[in-house]
Amino acid sequence: MRWRDAHGRQREYSTAEVAKAVTADPSHPATLSRSYLAMLRNGSHTNPTLSVLEGLAKFFDDHREEEAPPITVQSLVARESPEDELLRQRLASHQVRMIAMRAGAMTPALREQLLKMIDTFDQQGTDAPDAQTRGSTRGDTRT
């Protein structure tokens, strides 16, 4: 993870900075020495405690860019990426699965047209303040 200094240059957090910040944070019980964190980083230690994972996840979540997905212990230890989890959640809807199946059978040119249509709908939806309210009243009766 990187941050920008006062001159706009990208910098990495040092091992000492991360260890000190994690230890100083009262929101979790983890204490972390610079040497232990260095061993985690280089792979000589590979089984941190849950509290250490919580402290590291909190530090990096607090310092991530706004558009980046949240960093949690689950995202650190799970094999599933946050994007995969979001996809799985959205595919839980029968209507979404039906749309995806039909789009999968289309040619690339037709899928491109469909994406343009969806972009148009999205733009129209942001113009109307009650568009979400209207959309949420439609039930998916086939779930």
BAKE-305205 format. One record per residue (C-alpha): chain; residue number from 1; x, y, z; residue in three letters. Coordinates in nm, 2 decimals. Layout:
# residues N
{mipa 'A'; NUM; {X; Y; Z}; 'ALA'}
...
//
This chain:
# residues 143
{mipa 'A'; 1; {0.00; 0.00; 0.00}; 'MET'}
{mipa 'A'; 2; {0.13; 0.34; -0.09}; 'ARG'}
{mipa 'A'; 3; {0.06; 0.70; 0.02}; 'TRP'}
{mipa 'A'; 4; {0.15; 1.04; -0.14}; 'ARG'}
{mipa 'A'; 5; {0.39; 1.27; 0.04}; 'ASP'}
{mipa 'A'; 6; {0.37; 1.65; 0.04}; 'ALA'}
{mipa 'A'; 7; {0.55; 1.66; -0.30}; 'HIS'}
{mipa 'A'; 8; {0.31; 1.41; -0.46}; 'GLY'}
{mipa 'A'; 9; {0.55; 1.12; -0.46}; 'ARG'}
{mipa 'A'; 10; {0.43; 0.77; -0.39}; 'GLN'}
{mipa 'A'; 11; {0.58; 0.62; -0.07}; 'ARG'}
{mipa 'A'; 12; {0.54; 0.28; 0.10}; 'GLU'}
{mipa 'A'; 13; {0.46; 0.27; 0.47}; 'TYR'}
{mipa 'A'; 14; {0.78; 0.15; 0.65}; 'SER'}
{mipa 'A'; 15; {0.77; -0.16; 0.87}; 'THR'}
{mipa 'A'; 16; {0.85; 0.06; 1.17}; 'ALA'}
{mipa 'A'; 17; {0.56; 0.30; 1.08}; 'GLU'}
{mipa 'A'; 18; {0.31; 0.02; 1.05}; 'VAL'}
{mipa 'A'; 19; {0.42; -0.16; 1.37}; 'ALA'}
{mipa 'A'; 20; {0.41; 0.17; 1.57}; 'LYS'}
{mipa 'A'; 21; {0.06; 0.27; 1.44}; 'ALA'}
{mipa 'A'; 22; {-0.09; -0.08; 1.50}; 'VAL'}
{mipa 'A'; 23; {0.05; -0.09; 1.85}; 'THR'}
{mipa 'A'; 24; {-0.07; 0.26; 1.93}; 'ALA'}
{mipa 'A'; 25; {-0.43; 0.20; 1.81}; 'ASP'}
{mipa 'A'; 26; {-0.66; 0.13; 2.11}; 'PRO'}
{mipa 'A'; 27; {-0.94; -0.02; 1.90}; 'SER'}
{mipa 'A'; 28; {-0.78; -0.37; 1.90}; 'HIS'}
{mipa 'A'; 29; {-0.56; -0.56; 2.14}; 'PRO'}
{mipa 'A'; 30; {-0.26; -0.62; 1.90}; 'ALA'}
{mipa 'A'; 31; {0.09; -0.51; 1.98}; 'THR'}
{mipa 'A'; 32; {0.34; -0.55; 1.70}; 'LEU'}
{mipa 'A'; 33; {0.71; -0.50; 1.70}; 'SER'}
{mipa 'A'; 34; {0.90; -0.39; 1.40}; 'ARG'}
{mipa 'A'; 35; {1.11; -0.71; 1.39}; 'SER'}
{mipa 'A'; 36; {0.80; -0.94; 1.41}; 'TYR'}
{mipa 'A'; 37; {0.63; -0.74; 1.13}; 'LEU'}
{mipa 'A'; 38; {0.94; -0.77; 0.92}; 'ALA'}
{mipa 'A'; 39; {0.94; -1.15; 0.97}; 'MET'}
{mipa 'A'; 40; {0.57; -1.16; 0.86}; 'LEU'}
{mipa 'A'; 41; {0.66; -0.95; 0.56}; 'ARG'}
{mipa 'A'; 42; {0.95; -1.17; 0.45}; 'ASN'}
{mipa 'A'; 43; {0.77; -1.49; 0.52}; 'GLY'}
{mipa 'A'; 44; {0.98; -1.63; 0.80}; 'SER'}
{mipa 'A'; 45; {0.67; -1.61; 1.03}; 'HIS'}
{mipa 'A'; 46; {0.35; -1.72; 0.86}; 'THR'}
{mipa 'A'; 47; {0.09; -1.76; 1.13}; 'ASN'}
{mipa 'A'; 48; {0.00; -1.43; 1.30}; 'PRO'}
{mipa 'A'; 49; {-0.27; -1.42; 1.57}; 'THR'}
{mipa 'A'; 50; {-0.62; -1.30; 1.50}; 'LEU'}
{mipa 'A'; 51; {-0.55; -0.98; 1.69}; 'SER'}
{mipa 'A'; 52; {-0.24; -0.91; 1.48}; 'VAL'}
{mipa 'A'; 53; {-0.45; -0.96; 1.16}; 'LEU'}
{mipa 'A'; 54; {-0.72; -0.73; 1.30}; 'GLU'}
{mipa 'A'; 55; {-0.46; -0.46; 1.38}; 'GLY'}
{mipa 'A'; 56; {-0.30; -0.49; 1.03}; 'LEU'}
{mipa 'A'; 57; {-0.64; -0.49; 0.86}; 'ALA'}
{mipa 'A'; 58; {-0.75; -0.18; 1.05}; 'LYS'}
{mipa 'A'; 59; {-0.43; 0.01; 0.97}; 'PHE'}
{mipa 'A'; 60; {-0.45; -0.06; 0.60}; 'PHE'}
{mipa 'A'; 61; {-0.82; -0.01; 0.58}; 'ASP'}
{mipa 'A'; 62; {-0.78; 0.33; 0.75}; 'ASP'}
{mipa 'A'; 63; {-0.51; 0.42; 0.49}; 'HIS'}
{mipa 'A'; 64; {-0.67; 0.28; 0.17}; 'ARG'}
{mipa 'A'; 65; {-0.79; 0.50; -0.11}; 'GLU'}
{mipa 'A'; 66; {-1.16; 0.59; -0.10}; 'GLU'}
{mipa 'A'; 67; {-1.25; 0.39; -0.41}; 'GLU'}
{mipa 'A'; 68; {-1.06; 0.08; -0.30}; 'ALA'}
{mipa 'A'; 69; {-1.26; -0.20; -0.15}; 'PRO'}
{mipa 'A'; 70; {-1.25; -0.23; 0.23}; 'PRO'}
{mipa 'A'; 71; {-0.97; -0.43; 0.39}; 'ILE'}
{mipa 'A'; 72; {-1.09; -0.67; 0.66}; 'THR'}
{mipa 'A'; 73; {-0.95; -0.98; 0.83}; 'VAL'}
{mipa 'A'; 74; {-1.19; -1.18; 0.61}; 'GLN'}
{mipa 'A'; 75; {-1.05; -1.02; 0.30}; 'SER'}
{mipa 'A'; 76; {-0.70; -1.10; 0.42}; 'LEU'}
{mipa 'A'; 77; {-0.76; -1.47; 0.49}; 'VAL'}
{mipa 'A'; 78; {-1.03; -1.55; 0.24}; 'ALA'}
{mipa 'A'; 79; {-0.96; -1.70; -0.09}; 'ARG'}
{mipa 'A'; 80; {-1.24; -1.50; -0.24}; 'GLU'}
{mipa 'A'; 81; {-1.17; -1.14; -0.35}; 'SER'}
{mipa 'A'; 82; {-1.41; -0.86; -0.25}; 'PRO'}
{mipa 'A'; 83; {-1.51; -0.84; -0.62}; 'GLU'}
{mipa 'A'; 84; {-1.60; -1.21; -0.62}; 'ASP'}
{mipa 'A'; 85; {-1.80; -1.17; -0.31}; 'GLU'}
{mipa 'A'; 86; {-1.99; -0.88; -0.46}; 'LEU'}
{mipa 'A'; 87; {-2.05; -1.09; -0.78}; 'LEU'}
{mipa 'A'; 88; {-2.18; -1.38; -0.57}; 'ARG'}
{mipa 'A'; 89; {-2.42; -1.15; -0.38}; 'GLN'}
{mipa 'A'; 90; {-2.56; -1.00; -0.69}; 'ARG'}
{mipa 'A'; 91; {-2.60; -1.33; -0.87}; 'LEU'}
{mipa 'A'; 92; {-2.82; -1.44; -0.58}; 'ALA'}
{mipa 'A'; 93; {-3.10; -1.26; -0.76}; 'SER'}
{mipa 'A'; 94; {-3.29; -1.48; -1.01}; 'HIS'}
{mipa 'A'; 95; {-3.34; -1.18; -1.24}; 'GLN'}
{mipa 'A'; 96; {-2.97; -1.10; -1.24}; 'VAL'}
{mipa 'A'; 97; {-2.88; -1.46; -1.32}; 'ARG'}
{mipa 'A'; 98; {-3.13; -1.46; -1.61}; 'MET'}
{mipa 'A'; 99; {-2.99; -1.14; -1.75}; 'ILE'}
{mipa 'A'; 100; {-2.63; -1.27; -1.72}; 'ALA'}
{mipa 'A'; 101; {-2.73; -1.60; -1.89}; 'MET'}
{mipa 'A'; 102; {-2.89; -1.42; -2.18}; 'ARG'}
{mipa 'A'; 103; {-2.60; -1.18; -2.22}; 'ALA'}
{mipa 'A'; 104; {-2.35; -1.47; -2.21}; 'GLY'}
{mipa 'A'; 105; {-2.53; -1.61; -2.52}; 'ALA'}
{mipa 'A'; 106; {-2.49; -1.29; -2.71}; 'MET'}
{mipa 'A'; 107; {-2.22; -1.19; -2.96}; 'THR'}
{mipa 'A'; 108; {-1.96; -0.95; -2.83}; 'PRO'}
{mipa 'A'; 109; {-2.11; -0.67; -3.05}; 'ALA'}
{mipa 'A'; 110; {-2.46; -0.73; -2.90}; 'LEU'}
{mipa 'A'; 111; {-2.31; -0.73; -2.54}; 'ARG'}
{mipa 'A'; 112; {-2.14; -0.40; -2.62}; 'GLU'}
{mipa 'A'; 113; {-2.48; -0.26; -2.73}; 'GLN'}
{mipa 'A'; 114; {-2.64; -0.39; -2.41}; 'LEU'}
{mipa 'A'; 115; {-2.37; -0.23; -2.20}; 'LEU'}
{mipa 'A'; 116; {-2.44; 0.11; -2.37}; 'LYS'}
{mipa 'A'; 117; {-2.81; 0.07; -2.30}; 'MET'}
{mipa 'A'; 118; {-2.74; 0.00; -1.93}; 'ILE'}
{mipa 'A'; 119; {-2.51; 0.30; -1.92}; 'ASP'}
{mipa 'A'; 120; {-2.80; 0.51; -2.06}; 'THR'}
{mipa 'A'; 121; {-3.04; 0.37; -1.80}; 'PHE'}
{mipa 'A'; 122; {-2.78; 0.44; -1.52}; 'ASP'}
{mipa 'A'; 123; {-2.75; 0.81; -1.64}; 'GLN'}
{mipa 'A'; 124; {-3.12; 0.85; -1.65}; 'GLN'}
{mipa 'A'; 125; {-3.16; 0.69; -1.31}; 'GLY'}
{mipa 'A'; 126; {-2.92; 0.94; -1.14}; 'THR'}
{mipa 'A'; 127; {-3.12; 1.24; -1.28}; 'ASP'}
{mipa 'A'; 128; {-3.44; 1.14; -1.11}; 'ALA'}
{mipa 'A'; 129; {-3.42; 1.17; -0.73}; 'PRO'}
{mipa 'A'; 130; {-3.68; 0.90; -0.67}; 'ASP'}
{mipa 'A'; 131; {-3.55; 0.65; -0.92}; 'ALA'}
{mipa 'A'; 132; {-3.42; 0.42; -0.65}; 'GLN'}
{mipa 'A'; 133; {-3.75; 0.43; -0.47}; 'THR'}
{mipa 'A'; 134; {-3.93; 0.33; -0.79}; 'ARG'}
{mipa 'A'; 135; {-3.68; 0.05; -0.85}; 'GLY'}
{mipa 'A'; 136; {-3.70; -0.09; -0.50}; 'SER'}
{mipa 'A'; 137; {-4.08; -0.13; -0.52}; 'THR'}
{mipa 'A'; 138; {-4.06; -0.38; -0.79}; 'ARG'}
{mipa 'A'; 139; {-4.03; -0.72; -0.64}; 'GLY'}
{mipa 'A'; 140; {-3.85; -1.02; -0.78}; 'ASP'}
{mipa 'A'; 141; {-4.13; -1.27; -0.76}; 'THR'}
{mipa 'A'; 142; {-3.93; -1.55; -0.91}; 'ARG'}
{mipa 'A'; 143; {-3.66; -1.58; -0.64}; 'THR'}
//
